[in-house]
Amino acid sequence: MILKEELIIKTQKKEELVDITTRVKELVAAKEISDGICQLFVPHTTAGIVINENADPDVAADILSALNMMLPSNYTYRHLEGNAEAHVKSCLIGSSANIFISNKQLVLGTWQGIFFCEFDGPRKRQVYVKIVKG
């Protein structure tokens, strides 16, 4: 059995990490899948998805800060739309994640959360969620 869903994310800033853990957990719980895989995909070239610590908001801020040090907006990029660094950040972070489902719950570490990564906002974005029964 394969179930597909779409999450709509409305970002508020040019760059931000939006914790979507609760929304994904709710989707999984509603489907009552005991065991399987939850696949997440971001269909945008200036956004991504990452799993990292969500207990301390400074971690998300540090991730953005480190990416901005590595990829400054004032660098001379060849892509002239003004968002070249957002494309590169998206490549580094990645556009998908897979999370095991066990006993009707996402298998995440104690401090892990799921973040939608916005690098060229604010915008209305999508995250596609596929839940595959295992």
N, CA, C and O atoms as a DFTB+ gen file, in Angstrom:
536 C
 N C O
     1  1       0.836      -1.175       0.000
     2  2       0.000       0.000       0.000
     3  2       0.890       1.251       0.000
     4  3       1.849       1.348       0.765
     5  1       0.548       2.205      -0.878
     6  2       1.281       3.469      -0.967
     7  2       0.277       4.608      -0.819
     8  3      -0.727       4.660      -1.530
     9  1       0.551       5.499       0.093
    10  2      -0.304       6.662       0.318
    11  2       0.492       7.926       0.034
    12  3       1.636       8.054       0.469
    13  1      -0.108       8.855      -0.692
    14  2       0.582      10.096      -1.049
    15  2      -0.161      11.284      -0.468
    16  3      -1.391      11.326      -0.473
    17  1       0.601      12.255       0.035
    18  2       0.060      13.480       0.612
    19  2       0.933      14.653       0.187
    20  3       2.042      14.475      -0.317
    21  1       0.418      15.839       0.399
    22  2       1.164      17.057       0.100
    23  2       1.017      18.007       1.283
    24  3      -0.093      18.297       1.728
    25  1       2.146      18.485       1.781
    26  2       2.141      19.517       2.809
    27  2       2.405      20.861       2.136
    28  3       3.291      20.972       1.288
    29  1       1.647      21.865       2.508
    30  2       1.884      23.220       2.024
    31  2       2.618      23.977       3.126
    32  3       2.177      24.006       4.275
    33  1       3.731      24.582       2.764
    34  2       4.547      25.355       3.703
    35  2       4.544      26.801       3.225
    36  3       4.894      27.080       2.078
    37  1       4.154      27.711       4.092
    38  2       4.210      29.142       3.784
    39  2       5.349      29.745       4.592
    40  3       5.224      29.966       5.797
    41  1       6.455      30.007       3.916
    42  2       7.605      30.545       4.626
    43  2       7.444      32.048       4.820
    44  3       6.735      32.713       4.065
    45  1       8.112      32.568       5.839
    46  2       7.964      33.967       6.225
    47  2       9.200      34.810       5.939
    48  3       9.123      36.039       5.905
    49  1      10.339      34.152       5.733
    50  2      11.616      34.865       5.586
    51  2      12.338      34.414       4.322
    52  3      11.969      33.424       3.692
    53  1      13.375      35.166       3.971
    54  2      14.206      34.774       2.823
    55  2      14.836      33.414       3.092
    56  3      14.853      32.548       2.218
    57  1      15.352      33.230       4.296
    58  2      15.965      31.960       4.677
    59  2      15.448      31.551       6.043
    60  3      15.450      32.344       6.984
    61  1      15.008      30.315       6.143
    62  2      14.575      29.794       7.432
    63  2      14.466      28.281       7.377
    64  3      14.273      27.691       6.315
    65  1      14.592      27.675       8.528
    66  2      14.341      26.250       8.680
    67  2      13.027      26.114       9.436
    68  3      12.907      26.556      10.578
    69  1      12.048      25.502       8.792
    70  2      10.712      25.352       9.360
    71  2      10.560      23.922       9.858
    72  3      10.676      22.971       9.086
    73  1      10.303      23.777      11.146
    74  2      10.135      22.449      11.738
    75  2       8.775      21.893      11.319
    76  3       7.733      22.429      11.697
    77  1       8.795      20.824      10.543
    78  2       7.552      20.200      10.070
    79  2       7.341      18.823      10.701
    80  3       6.510      18.044      10.234
    81  1       8.084      18.529      11.750
    82  2       8.030      17.207      12.381
    83  2       6.617      16.834      12.812
    84  3       6.142      15.739      12.510
    85  1       5.954      17.727      13.506
    86  2       4.611      17.431      14.015
    87  2       3.640      17.157      12.879
    88  3       2.828      16.236      12.966
    89  1       3.715      17.938      11.826
    90  2       2.810      17.731      10.688
    91  2       3.035      16.373      10.030
    92  3       2.076      15.697       9.658
    93  1       4.296      15.973       9.886
    94  2       4.588      14.672       9.274
    95  2       4.152      13.544      10.205
    96  3       3.591      12.546       9.753
    97  1       4.406      13.698      11.490
    98  2       3.962      12.683      12.458
    99  2       2.445      12.515      12.416
   100  3       1.940      11.394      12.484
   101  1       1.723      13.623      12.305
   102  2       0.259      13.559      12.240
   103  2      -0.219      12.819      10.995
   104  3      -1.174      12.044      11.052
   105  1       0.457      13.064       9.860
   106  2       0.106      12.337       8.631
   107  2       0.299      10.838       8.807
   108  3      -0.565      10.044       8.433
   109  1       1.422      10.461       9.373
   110  2       1.729       9.043       9.571
   111  2       0.716       8.416      10.527
   112  3       0.219       7.318      10.276
   113  1       0.416       9.103      11.607
   114  2      -0.536       8.571      12.588
   115  2      -1.925       8.386      11.979
   116  3      -2.609       7.407      12.278
   117  1      -2.341       9.316      11.133
   118  2      -3.668       9.246      10.518
   119  2      -3.794       8.066       9.556
   120  3      -4.896       7.558       9.345
   121  1      -2.699       7.633       8.982
   122  2      -2.730       6.528       8.008
   123  2      -2.696       5.169       8.675
   124  3      -2.962       4.159       8.023
   125  1      -2.378       5.121       9.952
   126  2      -2.359       3.875      10.715
   127  2      -1.514       2.789      10.058
   128  3      -1.915       1.627       9.989
   129  1      -0.358       3.182       9.585
   130  2       0.612       2.242       9.021
   131  2       1.523       1.781      10.162
   132  3       2.207       2.596      10.781
   133  1       1.530       0.489      10.432
   134  2       2.339      -0.019      11.542
   135  2       3.826       0.051      11.249
   136  3       4.611       0.524      12.071
   137  1       4.206      -0.423      10.073
   138  2       5.614      -0.447       9.693
   139  2       5.751      -0.063       8.231
   140  3       4.943      -0.464       7.394
   141  1       6.795       0.728       7.926
   142  2       7.014       1.141       6.549
   143  2       8.059       2.224       6.465
   144  3       8.961       2.317       7.299
   145  1       7.919       3.040       5.440
   146  2       8.852       4.150       5.211
   147  2       8.055       5.389       4.837
   148  3       7.104       5.328       4.057
   149  1       8.458       6.495       5.401
   150  2       7.899       7.799       5.048
   151  2       8.943       8.509       4.183
   152  3      10.045       8.809       4.641
   153  1       8.583       8.770       2.940
   154  2       9.481       9.451       2.010
   155  2       9.023      10.898       1.863
   156  3       7.839      11.160       1.652
   157  1       9.955      11.830       1.975
   158  2       9.675      13.258       1.836
   159  2      10.456      13.784       0.641
   160  3      11.630      13.457       0.463
   161  1       9.798      14.603      -0.177
   162  2      10.458      15.180      -1.349
   163  2      10.033      16.631      -1.510
   164  3       8.848      16.958      -1.448
   165  1      11.017      17.493      -1.716
   166  2      10.795      18.923      -1.939
   167  2      11.044      19.219      -3.417
   168  3      12.176      19.089      -3.882
   169  1       9.998      19.618      -4.175
   170  2      10.144      19.831      -5.616
   171  2      10.546      21.266      -5.966
   172  3       9.969      21.878      -6.866
   173  1      11.530      21.790      -5.255
   174  2      11.964      23.174      -5.487
   175  2      13.490      23.218      -5.573
   176  3      14.176      22.481      -4.865
   177  1      14.015      24.075      -6.433
   178  2      15.465      24.140      -6.626
   179  2      16.150      25.107      -5.669
   180  3      17.376      25.217      -5.683
   181  1      15.394      25.803      -4.847
   182  2      15.987      26.715      -3.868
   183  2      15.475      26.409      -2.455
   184  3      15.382      27.300      -1.610
   185  1      15.151      25.158      -2.218
   186  2      14.692      24.713      -0.904
   187  2      15.163      23.280      -0.701
   188  3      15.648      22.641      -1.634
   189  1      15.021      22.785       0.510
   190  2      15.453      21.423       0.781
   191  2      14.784      20.857       2.015
   192  3      13.876      21.459       2.589
   193  1      15.251      19.694       2.406
   194  2      14.718      19.015       3.589
   195  2      15.898      18.410       4.348
   196  3      16.817      17.856       3.745
   197  1      15.860      18.522       5.664
   198  2      16.963      17.992       6.465
   199  2      16.421      17.497       7.798
   200  3      15.436      18.018       8.320
   201  1      17.083      16.486       8.335
   202  2      16.783      15.993       9.673
   203  2      17.939      16.405      10.569
   204  3      19.102      16.116      10.289
   205  1      17.588      17.094      11.663
   206  2      18.615      17.536      12.600
   207  2      17.960      17.859      13.927
   208  3      16.760      17.640      14.095
   209  1      18.727      18.376      14.870
   210  2      18.198      18.667      16.199
   211  2      17.128      19.753      16.156
   212  3      17.315      20.807      15.548
   213  1      15.999      19.474      16.817
   214  2      14.946      20.482      16.898
   215  2      14.638      20.892      18.332
   216  3      13.687      21.637      18.567
   217  1      15.422      20.421      19.290
   218  2      15.203      20.784      20.692
   219  2      15.717      22.192      20.988
   220  3      15.123      22.905      21.796
   221  1      16.788      22.592      20.359
   222  2      17.392      23.915      20.575
   223  2      17.326      24.696      19.267
   224  3      17.970      24.308      18.292
   225  1      16.559      25.793      19.222
   226  2      16.431      26.564      17.976
   227  2      17.743      27.178      17.494
   228  3      17.850      27.586      16.337
   229  1      18.734      27.245      18.370
   230  2      20.035      27.771      17.949
   231  2      20.712      26.867      16.928
   232  3      21.540      27.336      16.146
   233  1      20.376      25.577      16.920
   234  2      20.970      24.659      15.940
   235  2      20.545      25.075      14.530
   236  3      21.384      25.157      13.632
   237  1      19.255      25.335      14.330
   238  2      18.775      25.773      13.007
   239  2      19.441      27.094      12.617
   240  3      19.838      27.277      11.466
   241  1      19.558      28.001      13.565
   242  2      20.217      29.289      13.285
   243  2      21.683      29.074      12.913
   244  3      22.200      29.740      12.016
   245  1      22.351      28.149      13.598
   246  2      23.756      27.855      13.294
   247  2      23.913      27.233      11.913
   248  3      24.875      27.530      11.205
   249  1      22.978      26.374      11.526
   250  2      23.034      25.766      10.193
   251  2      22.946      26.851       9.127
   252  3      23.744      26.873       8.190
   253  1      21.980      27.748       9.270
   254  2      21.851      28.848       8.303
   255  2      23.081      29.748       8.306
   256  3      23.552      30.168       7.249
   257  1      23.594      30.038       9.487
   258  2      24.790      30.887       9.591
   259  2      25.988      30.246       8.894
   260  3      26.721      30.918       8.169
   261  1      26.184      28.957       9.114
   262  2      27.308      28.254       8.486
   263  2      27.150      28.214       6.966
   264  3      28.121      28.414       6.236
   265  1      25.937      27.957       6.491
   266  2      25.707      27.952       5.044
   267  2      25.969      29.330       4.446
   268  3      26.517      29.439       3.349
   269  1      25.582      30.374       5.160
   270  2      25.815      31.736       4.662
   271  2      27.291      32.112       4.664
   272  3      27.724      32.887       3.811
   273  1      28.072      31.583       5.598
   274  2      29.516      31.828       5.581
   275  2      30.153      31.134       4.384
   276  3      31.039      31.690       3.735
   277  1      29.695      29.909       4.093
   278  2      30.245      29.153       2.970
   279  2      29.792      29.709       1.626
   280  3      30.535      29.666       0.646
   281  1      28.571      30.231       1.588
   282  2      27.962      30.668       0.329
   283  2      27.377      32.079       0.488
   284  3      26.160      32.236       0.590
   285  1      28.224      33.085       0.508
   286  2      27.731      34.452       0.708
   287  2      26.915      34.943      -0.498
   288  3      27.191      34.583      -1.642
   289  1      25.920      35.761      -0.214
   290  2      25.070      36.283      -1.291
   291  2      25.809      37.281      -2.173
   292  3      25.413      37.499      -3.319
   293  1      26.875      37.889      -1.660
   294  2      27.601      38.903      -2.443
   295  2      28.750      38.327      -3.273
   296  3      29.535      39.088      -3.839
   297  1      28.861      37.024      -3.357
   298  2      29.857      36.377      -4.208
   299  2      29.469      36.613      -5.672
   300  3      28.293      36.818      -5.973
   301  1      30.440      36.586      -6.574
   302  2      30.160      36.785      -7.992
   303  2      29.730      35.453      -8.612
   304  3      30.555      34.667      -9.077
   305  1      28.427      35.229      -8.605
   306  2      27.863      34.018      -9.203
   307  2      27.541      34.285     -10.670
   308  3      27.308      35.430     -11.057
   309  1      27.528      33.247     -11.473
   310  2      27.192      33.394     -12.887
   311  2      25.681      33.465     -13.112
   312  3      25.220      34.127     -14.042
   313  1      24.923      32.793     -12.272
   314  2      23.456      32.823     -12.354
   315  2      23.000      34.203     -11.898
   316  3      23.247      34.584     -10.754
   317  1      22.352      34.944     -12.756
   318  2      22.113      36.364     -12.498
   319  2      20.747      36.710     -11.915
   320  3      20.397      37.889     -11.849
   321  1      19.971      35.729     -11.495
   322  2      18.653      36.031     -10.934
   323  2      18.709      36.513      -9.489
   324  3      17.681      36.893      -8.928
   325  1      19.891      36.505      -8.878
   326  2      20.022      36.969      -7.506
   327  2      19.783      35.892      -6.458
   328  3      19.716      36.196      -5.267
   329  1      19.655      34.646      -6.876
   330  2      19.415      33.572      -5.909
   331  2      20.340      32.372      -6.121
   332  3      20.002      31.248      -5.752
   333  1      21.497      32.615      -6.711
   334  2      22.417      31.513      -7.013
   335  2      22.830      30.756      -5.755
   336  3      22.914      29.528      -5.768
   337  1      23.088      31.483      -4.671
   338  2      23.502      30.796      -3.444
   339  2      22.386      29.897      -2.910
   340  3      22.660      28.878      -2.277
   341  1      21.135      30.269      -3.161
   342  2      20.009      29.443      -2.729
   343  2      20.003      28.109      -3.475
   344  3      19.678      27.074      -2.892
   345  1      20.356      28.127      -4.746
   346  2      20.433      26.883      -5.519
   347  2      21.533      25.968      -4.977
   348  3      21.343      24.758      -4.862
   349  1      22.680      26.557      -4.647
   350  2      23.797      25.750      -4.149
   351  2      23.473      25.192      -2.757
   352  3      23.779      24.036      -2.463
   353  1      22.856      26.013      -1.904
   354  2      22.462      25.540      -0.572
   355  2      21.497      24.360      -0.693
   356  3      21.602      23.387       0.053
   357  1      20.574      24.452      -1.619
   358  2      19.626      23.370      -1.848
   359  2      20.358      22.084      -2.251
   360  3      20.000      20.994      -1.805
   361  1      21.380      22.220      -3.093
   362  2      22.170      21.051      -3.496
   363  2      22.887      20.424      -2.299
   364  3      22.950      19.200      -2.179
   365  1      23.419      21.257      -1.427
   366  2      24.151      20.742      -0.267
   367  2      23.224      20.068       0.741
   368  3      23.573      19.030       1.302
   369  1      22.068      20.638       0.971
   370  2      21.117      20.101       1.947
   371  2      20.407      18.873       1.386
   372  3      20.251      17.875       2.090
   373  1      19.977      18.935       0.135
   374  2      19.266      17.825      -0.485
   375  2      17.770      18.058      -0.517
   376  3      17.230      18.872       0.232
   377  1      17.112      17.327      -1.400
   378  2      15.685      17.543      -1.628
   379  2      14.805      16.406      -1.131
   380  3      13.600      16.411      -1.382
   381  1      15.379      15.429      -0.430
   382  2      14.559      14.314       0.024
   383  2      15.098      13.710       1.313
   384  3      16.257      13.896       1.685
   385  1      14.210      12.979       1.977
   386  2      14.589      12.242       3.188
   387  2      13.683      11.020       3.305
   388  3      12.526      11.051       2.885
   389  1      14.209       9.967       3.868
   390  2      13.447       8.750       4.139
   391  2      13.520       8.470       5.632
   392  3      14.591       8.528       6.235
   393  1      12.368       8.166       6.219
   394  2      12.307       7.904       7.651
   395  2      11.531       6.610       7.862
   396  3      10.435       6.448       7.326
   397  1      12.085       5.708       8.626
   398  2      11.385       4.467       8.936
   399  2      10.151       4.753       9.787
   400  3      10.108       5.708      10.563
   401  1       9.153       3.895       9.616
   402  2       7.962       3.901      10.465
   403  2       7.945       2.568      11.190
   404  3       8.042       1.512      10.566
   405  1       7.822       2.619      12.509
   406  2       7.734       1.411      13.312
   407  2       6.687       1.642      14.403
   408  3       6.683       2.684      15.058
   409  1       5.809       0.670      14.589
   410  2       4.737       0.799      15.583
   411  2       3.928       2.078      15.397
   412  3       3.580       2.752      16.367
   413  1       3.631       2.404      14.137
   414  2       2.812       3.562      13.752
   415  2       3.458       4.911      14.069
   416  3       2.771       5.932      14.129
   417  1       4.787       4.917      14.273
   418  2       5.481       6.157      14.591
   419  2       6.741       6.299      13.746
   420  3       7.366       5.310      13.363
   421  1       7.104       7.555      13.463
   422  2       8.369       7.819      12.798
   423  2       9.509       7.399      13.709
   424  3       9.458       7.616      14.919
   425  1      10.529       6.803      13.131
   426  2      11.708       6.419      13.898
   427  2      12.720       7.558      13.773
   428  3      13.481       7.644      12.810
   429  1      12.697       8.423      14.776
   430  2      13.623       9.553      14.855
   431  2      14.371       9.471      16.180
   432  3      13.842       8.963      17.169
   433  1      15.596       9.969      16.197
   434  2      16.354      10.025      17.439
   435  2      15.716      11.013      18.409
   436  3      14.872      11.822      18.023
   437  1      16.118      10.940      19.646
   438  2      15.549      11.763      20.709
   439  2      15.498      13.239      20.351
   440  3      14.505      13.909      20.637
   441  1      16.535      13.746      19.740
   442  2      16.620      15.181      19.462
   443  2      16.344      15.526      18.011
   444  3      16.443      16.690      17.624
   445  1      16.000      14.536      17.203
   446  2      15.837      14.781      15.771
   447  2      14.459      15.331      15.416
   448  3      13.436      14.935      15.974
   449  1      14.480      16.255      14.469
   450  2      13.265      16.788      13.888
   451  2      13.453      16.921      12.389
   452  3      14.567      16.805      11.878
   453  1      12.357      17.164      11.692
   454  2      12.370      17.306      10.234
   455  2      12.177      18.781       9.905
   456  3      11.221      19.409      10.359
   457  1      13.087      19.321       9.118
   458  2      13.033      20.735       8.761
   459  2      12.865      20.927       7.252
   460  3      13.570      20.312       6.452
   461  1      11.924      21.786       6.884
   462  2      11.867      22.305       5.528
   463  2      12.824      23.483       5.503
   464  3      12.742      24.367       6.356
   465  1      13.728      23.505       4.539
   466  2      14.761      24.539       4.460
   467  2      14.442      25.505       3.327
   468  3      14.481      25.141       2.152
   469  1      14.131      26.720       3.692
   470  2      13.837      27.779       2.717
   471  2      15.091      28.614       2.509
   472  3      15.700      29.090       3.466
   473  1      15.473      28.786       1.235
   474  2      16.648      29.587       0.910
   475  2      16.336      30.743      -0.028
   476  3      17.235      31.509      -0.375
   477  1      15.080      30.885      -0.447
   478  2      14.723      31.943      -1.412
   479  2      13.267      32.387      -1.198
   480  3      12.476      32.453      -2.139
   481  1      12.944      32.684       0.042
   482  2      11.569      33.046       0.369
   483  2      11.381      34.539       0.519
   484  3      12.233      35.339       0.135
   485  1      10.258      34.887       1.079
   486  2       9.171      34.005       1.496
   487  2       8.363      33.515       0.293
   488  3       8.210      34.214      -0.709
   489  1       7.855      32.298       0.427
   490  2       7.103      31.667      -0.657
   491  2       6.111      30.648      -0.103
   492  3       6.144      30.280       1.071
   493  1       5.239      30.214      -0.989
   494  2       4.367      29.073      -0.709
   495  2       5.042      27.869      -1.352
   496  3       5.306      27.869      -2.554
   497  1       5.320      26.850      -0.559
   498  2       6.075      25.690      -1.022
   499  2       5.310      24.407      -0.754
   500  3       4.318      24.393      -0.025
   501  1       5.795      23.327      -1.360
   502  2       5.201      22.012      -1.156
   503  2       6.261      21.028      -0.660
   504  3       7.446      21.130      -0.978
   505  1       5.787      20.094       0.115
   506  2       6.564      18.910       0.475
   507  2       5.667      17.728       0.166
   508  3       4.567      17.618       0.707
   509  1       6.136      16.843      -0.703
   510  2       5.383      15.642      -1.020
   511  2       5.769      14.554      -0.030
   512  3       6.945      14.348       0.271
   513  1       4.758      13.868       0.464
   514  2       4.950      12.814       1.450
   515  2       4.376      11.523       0.887
   516  3       3.211      11.469       0.496
   517  1       5.196      10.494       0.851
   518  2       4.736       9.167       0.423
   519  2       4.969       8.209       1.587
   520  3       6.078       8.105       2.113
   521  1       3.923       7.526       1.971
   522  2       4.019       6.561       3.052
   523  2       3.847       5.173       2.430
   524  3       2.810       4.861       1.845
   525  1       4.871       4.365       2.569
   526  2       4.884       3.039       1.951
   527  2       4.823       1.999       3.075
   528  3       5.682       1.960       3.956
   529  1       3.797       1.169       3.020
   530  2       3.640       0.120       4.013
   531  2       4.720      -0.926       3.790
   532  3       4.965      -1.358       2.664
   533  1       5.368      -1.331       4.892
   534  2       6.492      -2.250       4.774
   535  2       6.213      -3.654       5.131
   536  3       7.107      -4.498       5.060
